[in-house]
């Protein structure tokens, strides 16, 4: 059993009769050879590559960190860590033993918008894998003594967060304050303080059929639909999550040592505006995401100006909002100058046709590779189904990327150049200029 964290970028167990049930809803083609079905209770089912040798099945809920309030901060981290604890039908030991006996793995990942429970199992042991996936995703009981035992694990998760991730977490807090500003990691002060009642309420509120999706690779679609129909989930839309306003503010975590990492961003775009969002992602490719090869150079519009420091442009996009910026890290004595250079480059973006062509090539390479790998394809199906309520065809996405014009990218660059900045910085920041000197 494992617990993992994912960005910015699915299922459960069923009885035999669950596999026999058939959906009374129409299927439509999606994402290449993928299929999607929306059940009457609003649960979205998505599948692809039914002939894959290994089945990967996920249950996804829109219950990520952006849904947390002041009285339950860190609840999504606890959900992630609690995957595999006792359920209504099995103990932690029973889950672990039975999955190991069939060579299956159960993982939980989460980001700001979703939490995903995934079982990976050979197809001849699919029924066993689904049984324990269902229990882990829909039947958790959150026993108080088991939650108490999670405290050390959560503290270890927090302690292992790389400084670069800490900086981007601080950036989100500075940019959005709440909602998308909530960290995907539990605050230190709240580790071990989530009660059984708190977790049961959080699950019941956010893990409903209207906010869920079931996705799979290597499973027949009708079998998956039957499995989804048999899930014991409450219906309802849950609380409305409003889009966050972008804020120009700064969060600094001063520390000793000789390293500093600074994340700088302006307002980007969300997936609800697909054309603009893709334009920003093409711009990200043009501005540079780090060397393509080992010891290679940074040839992006921004990264090539930053010399030998570690740098990459970032473009985290969510359902209704996004950021665009750059992360700079390295020797604390040099990072301050690099931050000033990065801000000047960000505010002086001038995009040519060649830059757009390079950005498209970078984005298309990543996109095609992402959906060609079964593990990431399964995750992508679940994310799209849960967050967007549909799954884009791969061909449609490629066509949309190719349809991004130079003027679209220039408009995105102009928006980034003219926007106010938010900054998240971690490390020895004595040489890093303050936001008031940069905006």
C-alpha positions in Angstrom: 0.0 0.0 0.0 1.3 3.4 -0.8 0.4 7.0 -0.4 1.6 9.5 -3.0 1.2 13.1 -4.0 0.6 14.3 -7.4 0.0 18.0 -9.2 -0.3 21.4 -11.6 -2.1 17.3 -13.4 -9.3 6.0 -10.4 -11.9 3.3 -8.8 -13.5 0.7 -6.4 -14.5 -3.0 -5.6 -17.7 -4.7 -6.8 -19.7 -7.9 -6.2 -20.4 -10.2 -9.1 -23.8 -8.7 -9.7 -22.1 -5.3 -10.0 -20.2 -6.5 -13.0 -23.4 -7.8 -14.6 -25.3 -4.5 -14.4 -25.6 -2.4 -17.5 -25.9 1.4 -17.7 -29.1 3.0 -19.0 -27.1 5.9 -20.4 -25.6 6.5 -23.8 -21.8 6.1 -24.4 -19.8 8.4 -26.5 -16.3 8.2 -28.0 -13.6 10.2 -26.2 -9.9 10.5 -25.9 -8.9 8.3 -28.9 -10.6 5.0 -28.3 -11.8 6.0 -24.8 -15.5 5.8 -23.9 -17.5 7.8 -21.3 -20.8 7.3 -19.8 -22.7 9.6 -17.4 -25.0 7.6 -15.1 -28.3 9.0 -13.9 -26.8 9.9 -10.6 -24.2 12.1 -12.4 -21.3 9.8 -11.8 -19.0 9.8 -14.8 -17.4 6.6 -16.1 -14.5 6.7 -18.5 -12.3 3.9 -19.9 -9.7 3.3 -22.5 -7.4 0.5 -23.8 -9.6 -2.4 -22.7 -7.1 -4.9 -23.9 -4.2 -3.7 -21.8 -2.5 -6.6 -19.9 -2.7 -4.9 -16.5 -5.9 -3.2 -15.2 -5.7 0.2 -13.6 -8.9 1.3 -12.0 -9.5 4.6 -10.2 -12.2 6.3 -8.2 -11.8 10.1 -8.3 -13.5 12.7 -6.1 -13.5 16.4 -6.4 -12.3 16.6 -2.7 -8.9 18.2 -3.1 -7.3 20.8 -0.9 -9.2 23.7 -2.4 -12.3 22.4 -0.6 -10.8 22.7 2.9 -11.9 25.3 5.4 -10.2 26.8 8.4 -11.6 24.2 10.7 -10.4 21.2 8.7 -7.1 22.3 7.0 -5.2 19.3 5.9 -8.2 17.0 5.6 -7.3 16.0 2.0 -3.8 15.0 3.1 -5.4 12.9 5.9 -7.6 11.2 3.3 -4.6 10.5 1.2 -2.6 9.0 4.1 -5.6 7.0 5.4 -6.0 5.0 2.2 -5.8 1.4 3.1 -6.8 1.8 6.8 -9.8 -0.2 8.1 -13.0 -0.1 6.2 -16.5 -1.3 6.8 -15.5 -4.7 5.3 -11.8 -5.2 6.1 -9.0 -4.3 8.5 -5.8 -2.7 7.5 -4.0 -6.0 7.8 -6.7 -7.8 5.7 -6.5 -5.3 2.9 -2.7 -5.4 2.8 -2.5 -9.2 2.9 -5.2 -9.8 0.3 -3.8 -7.3 -2.2 -0.3 -8.7 -1.7 -1.5 -12.2 -2.3 -2.8 -11.3 -5.8 0.2 -9.0 -6.6 -2.0 -5.8 -6.6 -1.2 -2.3 -5.4 -3.5 0.3 -4.0 -2.4 4.0 -4.1 -4.0 7.3 -3.2 -2.9 10.6 -4.8 -4.3 14.1 -4.4 -3.9 17.6 -5.6 -5.7 20.9 -5.1 -8.9 19.7 -6.9 -9.1 15.9 -6.6 -8.2 12.8 -4.6 -7.8 9.6 -6.5 -7.8 6.0 -5.3 -6.2 3.6 -7.7 -5.8 -0.2 -7.8 -3.3 -1.8 -10.2 -3.9 -5.5 -10.7 -3.6 -8.2 -13.3 -6.9 -8.8 -15.2 -7.4 -12.3 -13.8 -7.5 -10.9 -10.2 -9.6 -7.8 -11.2 -12.5 -8.7 -8.9 -10.3 -8.9 -5.8 -8.7 -5.6 -6.7 -12.0 -3.9 -7.2 -13.3 -5.2 -4.0 -10.6 -3.6 -1.9 -10.5 -0.5 -4.0 -14.2 0.0 -3.3 -13.7 -0.4 0.4 -10.8 2.0 0.5 -12.5 4.7 -1.5 -16.1 4.5 -0.2 -16.1 2.5 3.0 -13.5 4.2 5.3 -14.5 4.3 9.0 -11.7 6.6 10.3 -11.2 4.9 13.6 -9.8 7.4 16.1 -6.8 5.2 17.1 -5.8 4.7 13.4 -6.1 8.5 12.7 -3.8 9.1 15.7 -1.3 6.6 14.3 -1.2 8.7 11.1 0.3 11.7 12.8 3.9 10.5 12.4 3.4 9.6 8.8 1.9 13.0 8.0 4.7 14.7 9.8 7.2 12.7 7.8 5.4 13.7 4.6 5.7 17.3 5.5 9.4 17.0 6.4 10.2 15.4 3.1 8.7 18.2 0.9 11.5 19.5 -1.4 12.3 23.2 -1.1 11.1 23.7 -4.7 7.7 22.3 -3.8 7.6 24.4 -0.7 8.2 27.5 -2.8 5.3 26.7 -5.2 3.0 26.0 -2.3 3.9 29.4 -0.8 3.2 30.9 -4.3 -0.3 29.4 -4.4 -1.0 30.8 -0.9 0.3 34.2 -1.9 -1.7 34.2 -5.2 -5.1 32.8 -4.0 -5.0 33.0 -0.1 -7.7 30.4 0.3 -9.3 27.7 -1.9 -6.6 27.1 -4.5 -4.2 28.7 -2.0 -4.6 25.8 0.4 -1.6 23.5 0.5 -1.9 19.9 -0.5 0.1 19.2 2.7 -1.4 19.4 6.1 -0.2 22.4 8.2 2.3 21.3 10.8 0.0 22.7 13.6 -2.9 20.5 12.5 -1.0 17.2 12.1 -2.8 14.5 14.2 -5.7 16.8 15.1 -8.3 15.6 12.7 -11.0 13.7 14.5 -13.0 10.8 13.2 -16.1 13.1 13.0 -14.2 15.7 11.0 -13.0 13.2 8.4 -16.4 11.5 8.1 -18.1 14.9 7.6 -15.5 15.9 5.0 -15.9 12.7 3.1 -19.7 12.8 3.2 -19.7 16.4 2.0 -17.3 16.2 -0.9 -17.2 12.5 -2.0 -20.7 12.3 -3.6 -21.7 10.9 -7.0 -22.0 14.4 -8.5 -18.4 15.0 -7.6 -17.0 11.6 -8.6 -15.7 9.7 -11.6 -14.7 6.1 -12.2 -11.9 5.6 -14.8 -9.9 2.6 -16.0 -7.4 1.3 -18.4 -7.5 -2.4 -19.3 -11.2 -3.0 -18.3 -14.2 -3.5 -20.5 -16.3 -0.4 -20.4 -19.6 -2.2 -19.6 -17.9 -4.0 -16.7 -16.7 -0.7 -15.4 -20.1 0.8 -15.7 -21.6 -2.0 -13.7 -18.9 -1.5 -11.1 -19.7 2.2 -10.9 -23.4 1.5 -10.5 -22.8 -0.7 -7.5 -20.8 2.0 -5.6 -22.4 3.0 -2.3 -22.1 6.8 -2.5 -24.4 9.6 -1.5 -25.8 11.7 -4.3 -25.7 15.5 -4.3 -23.6 18.3 -5.6 -21.9 19.2 -2.4 -20.9 22.8 -1.6 -20.2 25.2 -4.5 -16.5 26.0 -4.9 -16.1 29.6 -6.2 -13.2 30.7 -8.3 -10.5 32.5 -6.4 -9.4 36.0 -7.2 -5.7 36.5 -8.0 -3.8 38.5 -5.4 -0.5 40.3 -5.8 1.2 39.3 -2.5 4.3 37.7 -1.2 5.0 34.8 1.3 8.6 34.3 2.4 9.9 31.5 4.6 13.3 32.6 5.9 15.8 29.9 6.6 19.5 29.5 7.1 21.8 27.7 4.7 23.2 28.7 1.3 20.2 27.9 -0.9 17.1 29.8 -1.9 14.2 29.0 -4.2 11.8 31.7 -5.4 8.5 31.0 -7.4 7.2 34.1 -9.2 3.9 34.1 -11.1 1.1 36.2 -12.6 -2.5 35.3 -13.3 -2.8 32.6 -15.9 -5.9 30.7 -17.2 -8.0 27.7 -16.3 -9.3 24.8 -18.3 -12.8 26.5 -18.5 -11.2 28.7 -21.2 -9.5 26.0 -23.2 -8.1 28.2 -26.0 -6.4 30.7 -23.7 -5.2 27.9 -21.4 -3.5 26.1 -24.3 -2.0 29.4 -25.4 -0.4 29.7 -21.9 0.9 26.2 -22.1 2.4 26.8 -25.5 4.0 30.0 -24.0 5.4 27.9 -21.2 7.1 25.6 -23.7 8.5 28.6 -25.6 9.8 30.2 -22.3 11.6 27.0 -21.2 10.9 24.1 -18.9 14.5 23.2 -18.2 17.1 21.3 -20.3 15.6 18.6 -22.5 18.7 16.4 -22.3 21.2 15.8 -19.4 23.7 18.7 -19.3 21.7 20.4 -22.0 21.2 24.1 -22.2 18.1 26.2 -21.3 17.0 27.6 -24.6 13.7 29.1 -23.6 12.8 32.8 -23.8 13.1 33.2 -20.1 15.4 30.3 -18.9 18.2 31.1 -21.3 18.5 34.5 -19.7 19.1 33.0 -16.3 22.5 31.5 -16.9 23.6 28.6 -14.7 20.9 28.8 -12.0 18.2 26.2 -11.9 15.1 27.6 -13.5 11.9 26.6 -15.2 8.7 28.3 -16.3 5.5 26.9 -14.6 1.9 27.0 -15.7 -0.4 25.3 -13.1 -3.9 25.2 -14.6 -7.1 24.3 -12.7 -10.7 24.0 -13.6 -11.4 27.7 -13.3 -8.1 29.5 -12.7 -4.4 29.3 -13.2 -0.9 30.8 -12.8 2.0 31.5 -15.2 5.5 32.2 -14.0 8.9 30.9 -13.3 10.8 29.1 -10.5 14.4 30.1 -9.8 16.6 28.3 -7.3 20.3 28.0 -6.4 23.0 29.7 -4.4 21.4 32.3 -2.1 24.0 34.8 -3.1 23.0 34.6 -6.7 19.3 34.0 -6.6 18.4 37.6 -5.9 19.9 38.8 -9.2 18.3 35.9 -11.0 14.9 36.8 -9.6 15.3 40.4 -11.0 16.3 39.0 -14.4 13.4 36.6 -14.4 10.9 39.4 -13.6 12.3 41.6 -16.4 12.1 38.7 -18.8 8.5 37.9 -17.8 7.5 41.5 -18.2 9.3 41.9 -21.5 8.1 38.8 -23.3 8.3 39.1 -27.1 7.1 36.0 -28.9 7.9 35.1 -32.5 6.5 32.5 -34.9 9.6 30.4 -34.2 9.0 30.6 -30.4 5.4 29.5 -30.9 6.5 26.5 -33.1 9.0 25.4 -30.4 6.4 25.8 -27.7 3.9 23.7 -29.6 6.4 21.0 -30.2 7.2 20.9 -26.5 3.6 20.7 -25.5 2.6 18.1 -28.1 5.6 15.9 -27.2 4.5 16.0 -23.5 0.8 15.4 -24.3 1.4 12.5 -26.6 3.8 10.8 -24.2 1.5 11.4 -21.3 -1.5 9.6 -22.9 0.6 6.8 -24.4 1.6 5.6 -20.9 -1.2 3.5 -19.3 -0.6 4.7 -15.7 -0.8 8.4 -16.7 -3.6 7.8 -19.2 -5.7 6.3 -16.4 -5.0 9.2 -14.1 -5.8 11.7 -16.9 -9.1 10.0 -17.7 -10.2 10.3 -14.1 -9.0 13.9 -13.7 -10.9 15.0 -16.8 -14.0 13.0 -16.0 -14.2 14.3 -12.4 -13.2 17.9 -12.9 -14.6 18.7 -16.4 -17.4 16.1 -16.6 -16.1 14.9 -20.0 -12.9 13.5 -21.6 -11.3 15.2 -24.5 -10.3 13.1 -27.5 -6.5 13.0 -27.9 -7.0 14.0 -31.6 -9.1 16.9 -30.5 -6.5 18.1 -28.1 -3.7 17.8 -30.7 -5.9 19.7 -33.1 -6.6 22.4 -30.5 -2.9 22.8 -29.8 -2.0 23.0 -33.5 -4.8 25.6 -33.8 -3.2 28.0 -31.3 -1.9 30.9 -33.3 1.0 33.2 -32.8 -1.5 36.0 -31.9 -3.1 33.8 -29.3 0.3 33.2 -27.6 1.2 36.9 -27.9 -2.0 37.8 -26.2 -1.2 35.4 -23.4 2.3 36.8 -23.2 0.9 40.4 -23.0 -1.4 39.3 -20.2 1.5 37.8 -18.3 3.7 40.8 -18.9 1.1 43.4 -17.8 -0.1 41.4 -14.7 0.8 41.9 -11.1 3.0 39.3 -9.5 2.7 36.9 -6.6 5.8 35.4 -5.0 6.6 32.4 -2.8 10.1 32.2 -1.5 11.9 29.7 0.7 15.5 29.6 2.0 18.1 32.1 2.8 16.4 35.2 1.3 18.7 38.0 2.5 19.6 38.8 -1.2 16.1 38.3 -2.6 14.3 41.6 -3.4 10.9 42.2 -2.0 7.8 42.2 -4.2 7.3 46.0 -3.8 10.6 46.4 -5.7 9.6 44.1 -8.5 5.9 44.9 -9.4 
